[in-house]
Amino acid sequence: MTRPEIQIMAPPVPVSTAESLRHALARLGVSADVHAGFGLALVSVWVGLVVWCDGERYWWRTGWDTGRKRPVYAWHPAQDTARAAHRVAMRCADLRENHPLSYLVNDLTSAAQGQHDATG
């Protein structure tokens, strides 16, 4: 008699899950970077917008609760990366509108883009 084969699912890897989010954001026109370590991955999207990923869910800061004096976070399951990317992109658009880059960063970004265009 043979024993049935048992499938063991490997736990999701935070880096690959974060990379999936980065690619989904890129399809929406939002660039981001992925950084990993200590069992988590971070997707850096904009000033004040970092998405944490543990492989099972994404979460990011959405504001500040003045009454409780603590940050407010949103989260989304990692199985639905496209919807999470849409929510993060909406948050990014809000931050870009209400918190634009400083003059110094804007000048550096423009200068770097000009160099890329000249060599590109």
CNS distance restraints for C-alpha pairs under 8 A (distance, minus, plus):
assign (resid  11 and name CA) (resid  55 and name CA) 7.67 0.50 0.50
assign (resid  12 and name CA) (resid  16 and name CA) 7.90 0.50 0.50
assign (resid  12 and name CA) (resid  17 and name CA) 7.21 0.50 0.50
assign (resid  12 and name CA) (resid  55 and name CA) 4.79 0.50 0.50
assign (resid  12 and name CA) (resid  56 and name CA) 6.56 0.50 0.50
assign (resid  13 and name CA) (resid  17 and name CA) 6.29 0.50 0.50
assign (resid  13 and name CA) (resid  54 and name CA) 7.49 0.50 0.50
assign (resid  13 and name CA) (resid  55 and name CA) 5.19 0.50 0.50
assign (resid  14 and name CA) (resid  18 and name CA) 5.98 0.50 0.50
assign (resid  14 and name CA) (resid  36 and name CA) 7.88 0.50 0.50
assign (resid  14 and name CA) (resid  39 and name CA) 6.95 0.50 0.50
assign (resid  14 and name CA) (resid  40 and name CA) 5.66 0.50 0.50
assign (resid  14 and name CA) (resid  41 and name CA) 5.41 0.50 0.50
assign (resid  14 and name CA) (resid  53 and name CA) 5.72 0.50 0.50
assign (resid  14 and name CA) (resid  54 and name CA) 4.86 0.50 0.50
assign (resid  14 and name CA) (resid  55 and name CA) 3.95 0.50 0.50
assign (resid  14 and name CA) (resid  56 and name CA) 7.71 0.50 0.50
assign (resid  15 and name CA) (resid  19 and name CA) 6.05 0.50 0.50
assign (resid  15 and name CA) (resid  34 and name CA) 7.59 0.50 0.50
assign (resid  15 and name CA) (resid  35 and name CA) 7.83 0.50 0.50
assign (resid  15 and name CA) (resid  36 and name CA) 6.29 0.50 0.50
assign (resid  15 and name CA) (resid  40 and name CA) 7.36 0.50 0.50
assign (resid  15 and name CA) (resid  41 and name CA) 5.36 0.50 0.50
assign (resid  15 and name CA) (resid  53 and name CA) 7.85 0.50 0.50
assign (resid  15 and name CA) (resid  55 and name CA) 7.42 0.50 0.50
assign (resid  16 and name CA) (resid  20 and name CA) 6.18 0.50 0.50
assign (resid  16 and name CA) (resid  55 and name CA) 7.79 0.50 0.50
assign (resid  17 and name CA) (resid  21 and name CA) 6.51 0.50 0.50
assign (resid  17 and name CA) (resid  53 and name CA) 7.18 0.50 0.50
assign (resid  17 and name CA) (resid  55 and name CA) 5.50 0.50 0.50
assign (resid  17 and name CA) (resid  78 and name CA) 6.87 0.50 0.50
assign (resid  18 and name CA) (resid  22 and name CA) 6.24 0.50 0.50
assign (resid  18 and name CA) (resid  34 and name CA) 6.63 0.50 0.50
assign (resid  18 and name CA) (resid  41 and name CA) 6.19 0.50 0.50
assign (resid  18 and name CA) (resid  42 and name CA) 6.95 0.50 0.50
assign (resid  18 and name CA) (resid  43 and name CA) 6.34 0.50 0.50
assign (resid  18 and name CA) (resid  53 and name CA) 6.11 0.50 0.50
assign (resid  18 and name CA) (resid  55 and name CA) 7.54 0.50 0.50
assign (resid  19 and name CA) (resid  23 and name CA) 6.19 0.50 0.50
assign (resid  19 and name CA) (resid  34 and name CA) 6.63 0.50 0.50
assign (resid  20 and name CA) (resid  24 and name CA) 6.19 0.50 0.50
assign (resid  20 and name CA) (resid  81 and name CA) 6.92 0.50 0.50
assign (resid  21 and name CA) (resid  25 and name CA) 6.05 0.50 0.50
assign (resid  21 and name CA) (resid  43 and name CA) 7.90 0.50 0.50
assign (resid  21 and name CA) (resid  81 and name CA) 5.84 0.50 0.50
assign (resid  21 and name CA) (resid  82 and name CA) 7.51 0.50 0.50
assign (resid  21 and name CA) (resid  84 and name CA) 7.58 0.50 0.50
assign (resid  21 and name CA) (resid  85 and name CA) 6.06 0.50 0.50
assign (resid  22 and name CA) (resid  26 and name CA) 6.17 0.50 0.50
assign (resid  22 and name CA) (resid  31 and name CA) 7.35 0.50 0.50
assign (resid  22 and name CA) (resid  32 and name CA) 5.95 0.50 0.50
assign (resid  22 and name CA) (resid  33 and name CA) 7.07 0.50 0.50
assign (resid  22 and name CA) (resid  34 and name CA) 7.27 0.50 0.50
assign (resid  22 and name CA) (resid  43 and name CA) 6.97 0.50 0.50
assign (resid  23 and name CA) (resid  27 and name CA) 6.38 0.50 0.50
assign (resid  24 and name CA) (resid  28 and name CA) 6.66 0.50 0.50
assign (resid  24 and name CA) (resid  81 and name CA) 7.04 0.50 0.50
assign (resid  24 and name CA) (resid  82 and name CA) 5.99 0.50 0.50
assign (resid  24 and name CA) (resid  85 and name CA) 5.87 0.50 0.50
assign (resid  25 and name CA) (resid  29 and name CA) 6.42 0.50 0.50
assign (resid  25 and name CA) (resid  30 and name CA) 5.09 0.50 0.50
assign (resid  25 and name CA) (resid  31 and name CA) 6.61 0.50 0.50
assign (resid  25 and name CA) (resid  32 and name CA) 7.47 0.50 0.50
assign (resid  25 and name CA) (resid  85 and name CA) 5.35 0.50 0.50
assign (resid  25 and name CA) (resid  86 and name CA) 7.45 0.50 0.50
assign (resid  25 and name CA) (resid  88 and name CA) 7.98 0.50 0.50
assign (resid  25 and name CA) (resid  89 and name CA) 6.81 0.50 0.50
assign (resid  26 and name CA) (resid  30 and name CA) 4.96 0.50 0.50
assign (resid  26 and name CA) (resid  31 and name CA) 5.44 0.50 0.50
assign (resid  26 and name CA) (resid  32 and name CA) 7.58 0.50 0.50
assign (resid  28 and name CA) (resid  85 and name CA) 7.97 0.50 0.50
assign (resid  28 and name CA) (resid  86 and name CA) 7.62 0.50 0.50
assign (resid  28 and name CA) (resid  89 and name CA) 7.36 0.50 0.50
assign (resid  30 and name CA) (resid  45 and name CA) 7.57 0.50 0.50
assign (resid  30 and name CA) (resid  89 and name CA) 6.72 0.50 0.50
assign (resid  31 and name CA) (resid  45 and name CA) 6.63 0.50 0.50
assign (resid  32 and name CA) (resid  43 and name CA) 6.34 0.50 0.50
assign (resid  32 and name CA) (resid  44 and name CA) 5.45 0.50 0.50
assign (resid  32 and name CA) (resid  45 and name CA) 4.58 0.50 0.50
assign (resid  32 and name CA) (resid  46 and name CA) 7.68 0.50 0.50
assign (resid  33 and name CA) (resid  43 and name CA) 5.55 0.50 0.50
assign (resid  33 and name CA) (resid  44 and name CA) 5.17 0.50 0.50
assign (resid  33 and name CA) (resid  45 and name CA) 6.80 0.50 0.50
assign (resid  34 and name CA) (resid  41 and name CA) 6.77 0.50 0.50
assign (resid  34 and name CA) (resid  42 and name CA) 5.59 0.50 0.50
assign (resid  34 and name CA) (resid  43 and name CA) 4.58 0.50 0.50
assign (resid  34 and name CA) (resid  44 and name CA) 6.34 0.50 0.50
assign (resid  35 and name CA) (resid  41 and name CA) 5.60 0.50 0.50
assign (resid  35 and name CA) (resid  42 and name CA) 5.09 0.50 0.50
assign (resid  35 and name CA) (resid  43 and name CA) 6.49 0.50 0.50
assign (resid  35 and name CA) (resid  44 and name CA) 7.75 0.50 0.50
assign (resid  36 and name CA) (resid  40 and name CA) 5.92 0.50 0.50
assign (resid  36 and name CA) (resid  41 and name CA) 4.18 0.50 0.50
assign (resid  36 and name CA) (resid  42 and name CA) 6.13 0.50 0.50
assign (resid  37 and name CA) (resid  41 and name CA) 6.32 0.50 0.50
assign (resid  39 and name CA) (resid  54 and name CA) 6.81 0.50 0.50
assign (resid  40 and name CA) (resid  52 and name CA) 6.93 0.50 0.50
assign (resid  40 and name CA) (resid  53 and name CA) 5.76 0.50 0.50
assign (resid  40 and name CA) (resid  54 and name CA) 4.96 0.50 0.50
assign (resid  40 and name CA) (resid  55 and name CA) 7.72 0.50 0.50
assign (resid  41 and name CA) (resid  52 and name CA) 5.98 0.50 0.50
assign (resid  41 and name CA) (resid  53 and name CA) 5.16 0.50 0.50
assign (resid  41 and name CA) (resid  54 and name CA) 6.56 0.50 0.50
assign (resid  42 and name CA) (resid  50 and name CA) 6.48 0.50 0.50
assign (resid  42 and name CA) (resid  51 and name CA) 5.60 0.50 0.50
assign (resid  42 and name CA) (resid  52 and name CA) 4.69 0.50 0.50
assign (resid  42 and name CA) (resid  53 and name CA) 6.15 0.50 0.50
assign (resid  43 and name CA) (resid  50 and name CA) 5.62 0.50 0.50
assign (resid  43 and name CA) (resid  51 and name CA) 4.95 0.50 0.50
assign (resid  43 and name CA) (resid  52 and name CA) 6.46 0.50 0.50
assign (resid  43 and name CA) (resid  53 and name CA) 7.81 0.50 0.50
assign (resid  44 and name CA) (resid  49 and name CA) 6.55 0.50 0.50
assign (resid  44 and name CA) (resid  50 and name CA) 4.63 0.50 0.50
assign (resid  44 and name CA) (resid  51 and name CA) 6.50 0.50 0.50
assign (resid  45 and name CA) (resid  49 and name CA) 5.57 0.50 0.50
assign (resid  45 and name CA) (resid  50 and name CA) 5.86 0.50 0.50
assign (resid  45 and name CA) (resid  51 and name CA) 7.56 0.50 0.50
assign (resid  45 and name CA) (resid  92 and name CA) 7.29 0.50 0.50
assign (resid  46 and name CA) (resid  50 and name CA) 7.10 0.50 0.50
assign (resid  46 and name CA) (resid  92 and name CA) 6.60 0.50 0.50
assign (resid  46 and name CA) (resid  95 and name CA) 7.82 0.50 0.50
assign (resid  46 and name CA) (resid  96 and name CA) 7.92 0.50 0.50
assign (resid  47 and name CA) (resid  95 and name CA) 7.95 0.50 0.50
assign (resid  47 and name CA) (resid 101 and name CA) 7.94 0.50 0.50
assign (resid  48 and name CA) (resid  61 and name CA) 7.98 0.50 0.50
assign (resid  48 and name CA) (resid  95 and name CA) 7.82 0.50 0.50
assign (resid  49 and name CA) (resid  60 and name CA) 6.86 0.50 0.50
assign (resid  49 and name CA) (resid  61 and name CA) 6.85 0.50 0.50
assign (resid  49 and name CA) (resid  91 and name CA) 7.98 0.50 0.50
assign (resid  49 and name CA) (resid  92 and name CA) 6.99 0.50 0.50
assign (resid  50 and name CA) (resid  60 and name CA) 6.06 0.50 0.50
assign (resid  50 and name CA) (resid  61 and name CA) 7.47 0.50 0.50
assign (resid  51 and name CA) (resid  58 and name CA) 6.31 0.50 0.50
assign (resid  51 and name CA) (resid  59 and name CA) 5.55 0.50 0.50
assign (resid  51 and name CA) (resid  60 and name CA) 4.70 0.50 0.50
assign (resid  51 and name CA) (resid  61 and name CA) 7.82 0.50 0.50
assign (resid  52 and name CA) (resid  58 and name CA) 5.60 0.50 0.50
assign (resid  52 and name CA) (resid  59 and name CA) 5.36 0.50 0.50
assign (resid  52 and name CA) (resid  60 and name CA) 6.35 0.50 0.50
assign (resid  53 and name CA) (resid  57 and name CA) 5.83 0.50 0.50
assign (resid  53 and name CA) (resid  58 and name CA) 4.69 0.50 0.50
assign (resid  53 and name CA) (resid  59 and name CA) 6.75 0.50 0.50
assign (resid  54 and name CA) (resid  58 and name CA) 7.11 0.50 0.50
assign (resid  55 and name CA) (resid  78 and name CA) 6.61 0.50 0.50
assign (resid  56 and name CA) (resid  77 and name CA) 6.19 0.50 0.50
assign (resid  56 and name CA) (resid  78 and name CA) 5.13 0.50 0.50
assign (resid  56 and name CA) (resid  79 and name CA) 7.33 0.50 0.50
assign (resid  57 and name CA) (resid  75 and name CA) 6.82 0.50 0.50
assign (resid  57 and name CA) (resid  76 and name CA) 5.66 0.50 0.50
assign (resid  57 and name CA) (resid  77 and name CA) 4.31 0.50 0.50
assign (resid  57 and name CA) (resid  78 and name CA) 4.48 0.50 0.50
assign (resid  57 and name CA) (resid  79 and name CA) 7.81 0.50 0.50
assign (resid  58 and name CA) (resid  75 and name CA) 5.41 0.50 0.50
assign (resid  58 and name CA) (resid  76 and name CA) 5.27 0.50 0.50
assign (resid  58 and name CA) (resid  77 and name CA) 6.23 0.50 0.50
assign (resid  58 and name CA) (resid  78 and name CA) 6.03 0.50 0.50
assign (resid  58 and name CA) (resid  84 and name CA) 7.50 0.50 0.50
assign (resid  59 and name CA) (resid  73 and name CA) 6.56 0.50 0.50
assign (resid  59 and name CA) (resid  74 and name CA) 5.53 0.50 0.50
assign (resid  59 and name CA) (resid  75 and name CA) 4.03 0.50 0.50
assign (resid  59 and name CA) (resid  76 and name CA) 6.42 0.50 0.50
assign (resid  60 and name CA) (resid  73 and name CA) 5.43 0.50 0.50
assign (resid  60 and name CA) (resid  74 and name CA) 5.57 0.50 0.50
assign (resid  60 and name CA) (resid  75 and name CA) 6.48 0.50 0.50
assign (resid  61 and name CA) (resid  71 and name CA) 6.66 0.50 0.50
assign (resid  61 and name CA) (resid  72 and name CA) 5.81 0.50 0.50
assign (resid  61 and name CA) (resid  73 and name CA) 4.30 0.50 0.50
assign (resid  61 and name CA) (resid  74 and name CA) 6.35 0.50 0.50
assign (resid  62 and name CA) (resid  71 and name CA) 7.57 0.50 0.50
assign (resid  62 and name CA) (resid  72 and name CA) 5.62 0.50 0.50
assign (resid  62 and name CA) (resid  73 and name CA) 5.28 0.50 0.50
assign (resid  62 and name CA) (resid  74 and name CA) 6.30 0.50 0.50
assign (resid  62 and name CA) (resid  91 and name CA) 7.45 0.50 0.50
assign (resid  63 and name CA) (resid  71 and name CA) 5.82 0.50 0.50
assign (resid  63 and name CA) (resid  72 and name CA) 5.11 0.50 0.50
assign (resid  63 and name CA) (resid  73 and name CA) 7.11 0.50 0.50
assign (resid  64 and name CA) (resid  69 and name CA) 7.09 0.50 0.50
assign (resid  64 and name CA) (resid  70 and name CA) 5.87 0.50 0.50
assign (resid  64 and name CA) (resid  71 and name CA) 4.37 0.50 0.50
assign (resid  64 and name CA) (resid  72 and name CA) 5.42 0.50 0.50
assign (resid  65 and name CA) (resid  69 and name CA) 5.50 0.50 0.50
assign (resid  65 and name CA) (resid  70 and name CA) 5.42 0.50 0.50
assign (resid  65 and name CA) (resid  71 and name CA) 5.90 0.50 0.50
assign (resid  65 and name CA) (resid  72 and name CA) 6.24 0.50 0.50
assign (resid  66 and name CA) (resid  70 and name CA) 6.97 0.50 0.50
assign (resid  76 and name CA) (resid  80 and name CA) 7.56 0.50 0.50
assign (resid  76 and name CA) (resid  84 and name CA) 5.81 0.50 0.50
assign (resid  77 and name CA) (resid  81 and name CA) 7.54 0.50 0.50
assign (resid  77 and name CA) (resid  84 and name CA) 7.55 0.50 0.50
assign (resid  78 and name CA) (resid  84 and name CA) 7.54 0.50 0.50
assign (resid  80 and name CA) (resid  84 and name CA) 6.33 0.50 0.50
assign (resid  81 and name CA) (resid  85 and name CA) 5.98 0.50 0.50
assign (resid  82 and name CA) (resid  86 and name CA) 6.29 0.50 0.50
assign (resid  83 and name CA) (resid  87 and name CA) 6.32 0.50 0.50
assign (resid  84 and name CA) (resid  88 and name CA) 6.15 0.50 0.50
assign (resid  85 and name CA) (resid  89 and name CA) 5.93 0.50 0.50
assign (resid  86 and name CA) (resid  90 and name CA) 6.23 0.50 0.50
assign (resid  87 and name CA) (resid  91 and name CA) 6.36 0.50 0.50
assign (resid  88 and name CA) (resid  92 and name CA) 6.07 0.50 0.50
assign (resid  89 and name CA) (resid  93 and name CA) 6.14 0.50 0.50
assign (resid  90 and name CA) (resid  94 and name CA) 6.32 0.50 0.50
assign (resid  91 and name CA) (resid  95 and name CA) 6.24 0.50 0.50
assign (resid  92 and name CA) (resid  96 and name CA) 6.07 0.50 0.50
assign (resid  93 and name CA) (resid  97 and name CA) 6.16 0.50 0.50
assign (resid  94 and name CA) (resid  98 and name CA) 6.14 0.50 0.50
assign (resid  95 and name CA) (resid  99 and name CA) 5.17 0.50 0.50
assign (resid  95 and name CA) (resid 100 and name CA) 7.25 0.50 0.50
assign (resid  96 and name CA) (resid 100 and name CA) 5.03 0.50 0.50
assign (resid  96 and name CA) (resid 101 and name CA) 7.68 0.50 0.50
assign (resid 101 and name CA) (resid 105 and name CA) 6.06 0.50 0.50
assign (resid 101 and name CA) (resid 106 and name CA) 5.77 0.50 0.50
assign (resid 102 and name CA) (resid 106 and name CA) 6.00 0.50 0.50
assign (resid 103 and name CA) (resid 107 and name CA) 6.02 0.50 0.50
assign (resid 104 and name CA) (resid 108 and name CA) 6.23 0.50 0.50
assign (resid 105 and name CA) (resid 109 and name CA) 5.98 0.50 0.50
assign (resid 106 and name CA) (resid 110 and name CA) 6.07 0.50 0.50
assign (resid 107 and name CA) (resid 111 and name CA) 6.09 0.50 0.50
assign (resid 108 and name CA) (resid 112 and name CA) 6.09 0.50 0.50
assign (resid 109 and name CA) (resid 113 and name CA) 6.09 0.50 0.50
assign (resid 110 and name CA) (resid 114 and name CA) 6.11 0.50 0.50
assign (resid 111 and name CA) (resid 115 and name CA) 6.34 0.50 0.50
assign (resid 112 and name CA) (resid 116 and name CA) 6.22 0.50 0.50
assign (resid 113 and name CA) (resid 117 and name CA) 6.12 0.50 0.50
assign (resid 114 and name CA) (resid 118 and name CA) 6.18 0.50 0.50
assign (resid 115 and name CA) (resid 119 and name CA) 6.27 0.50 0.50
assign (resid 116 and name CA) (resid 120 and name CA) 5.42 0.50 0.50
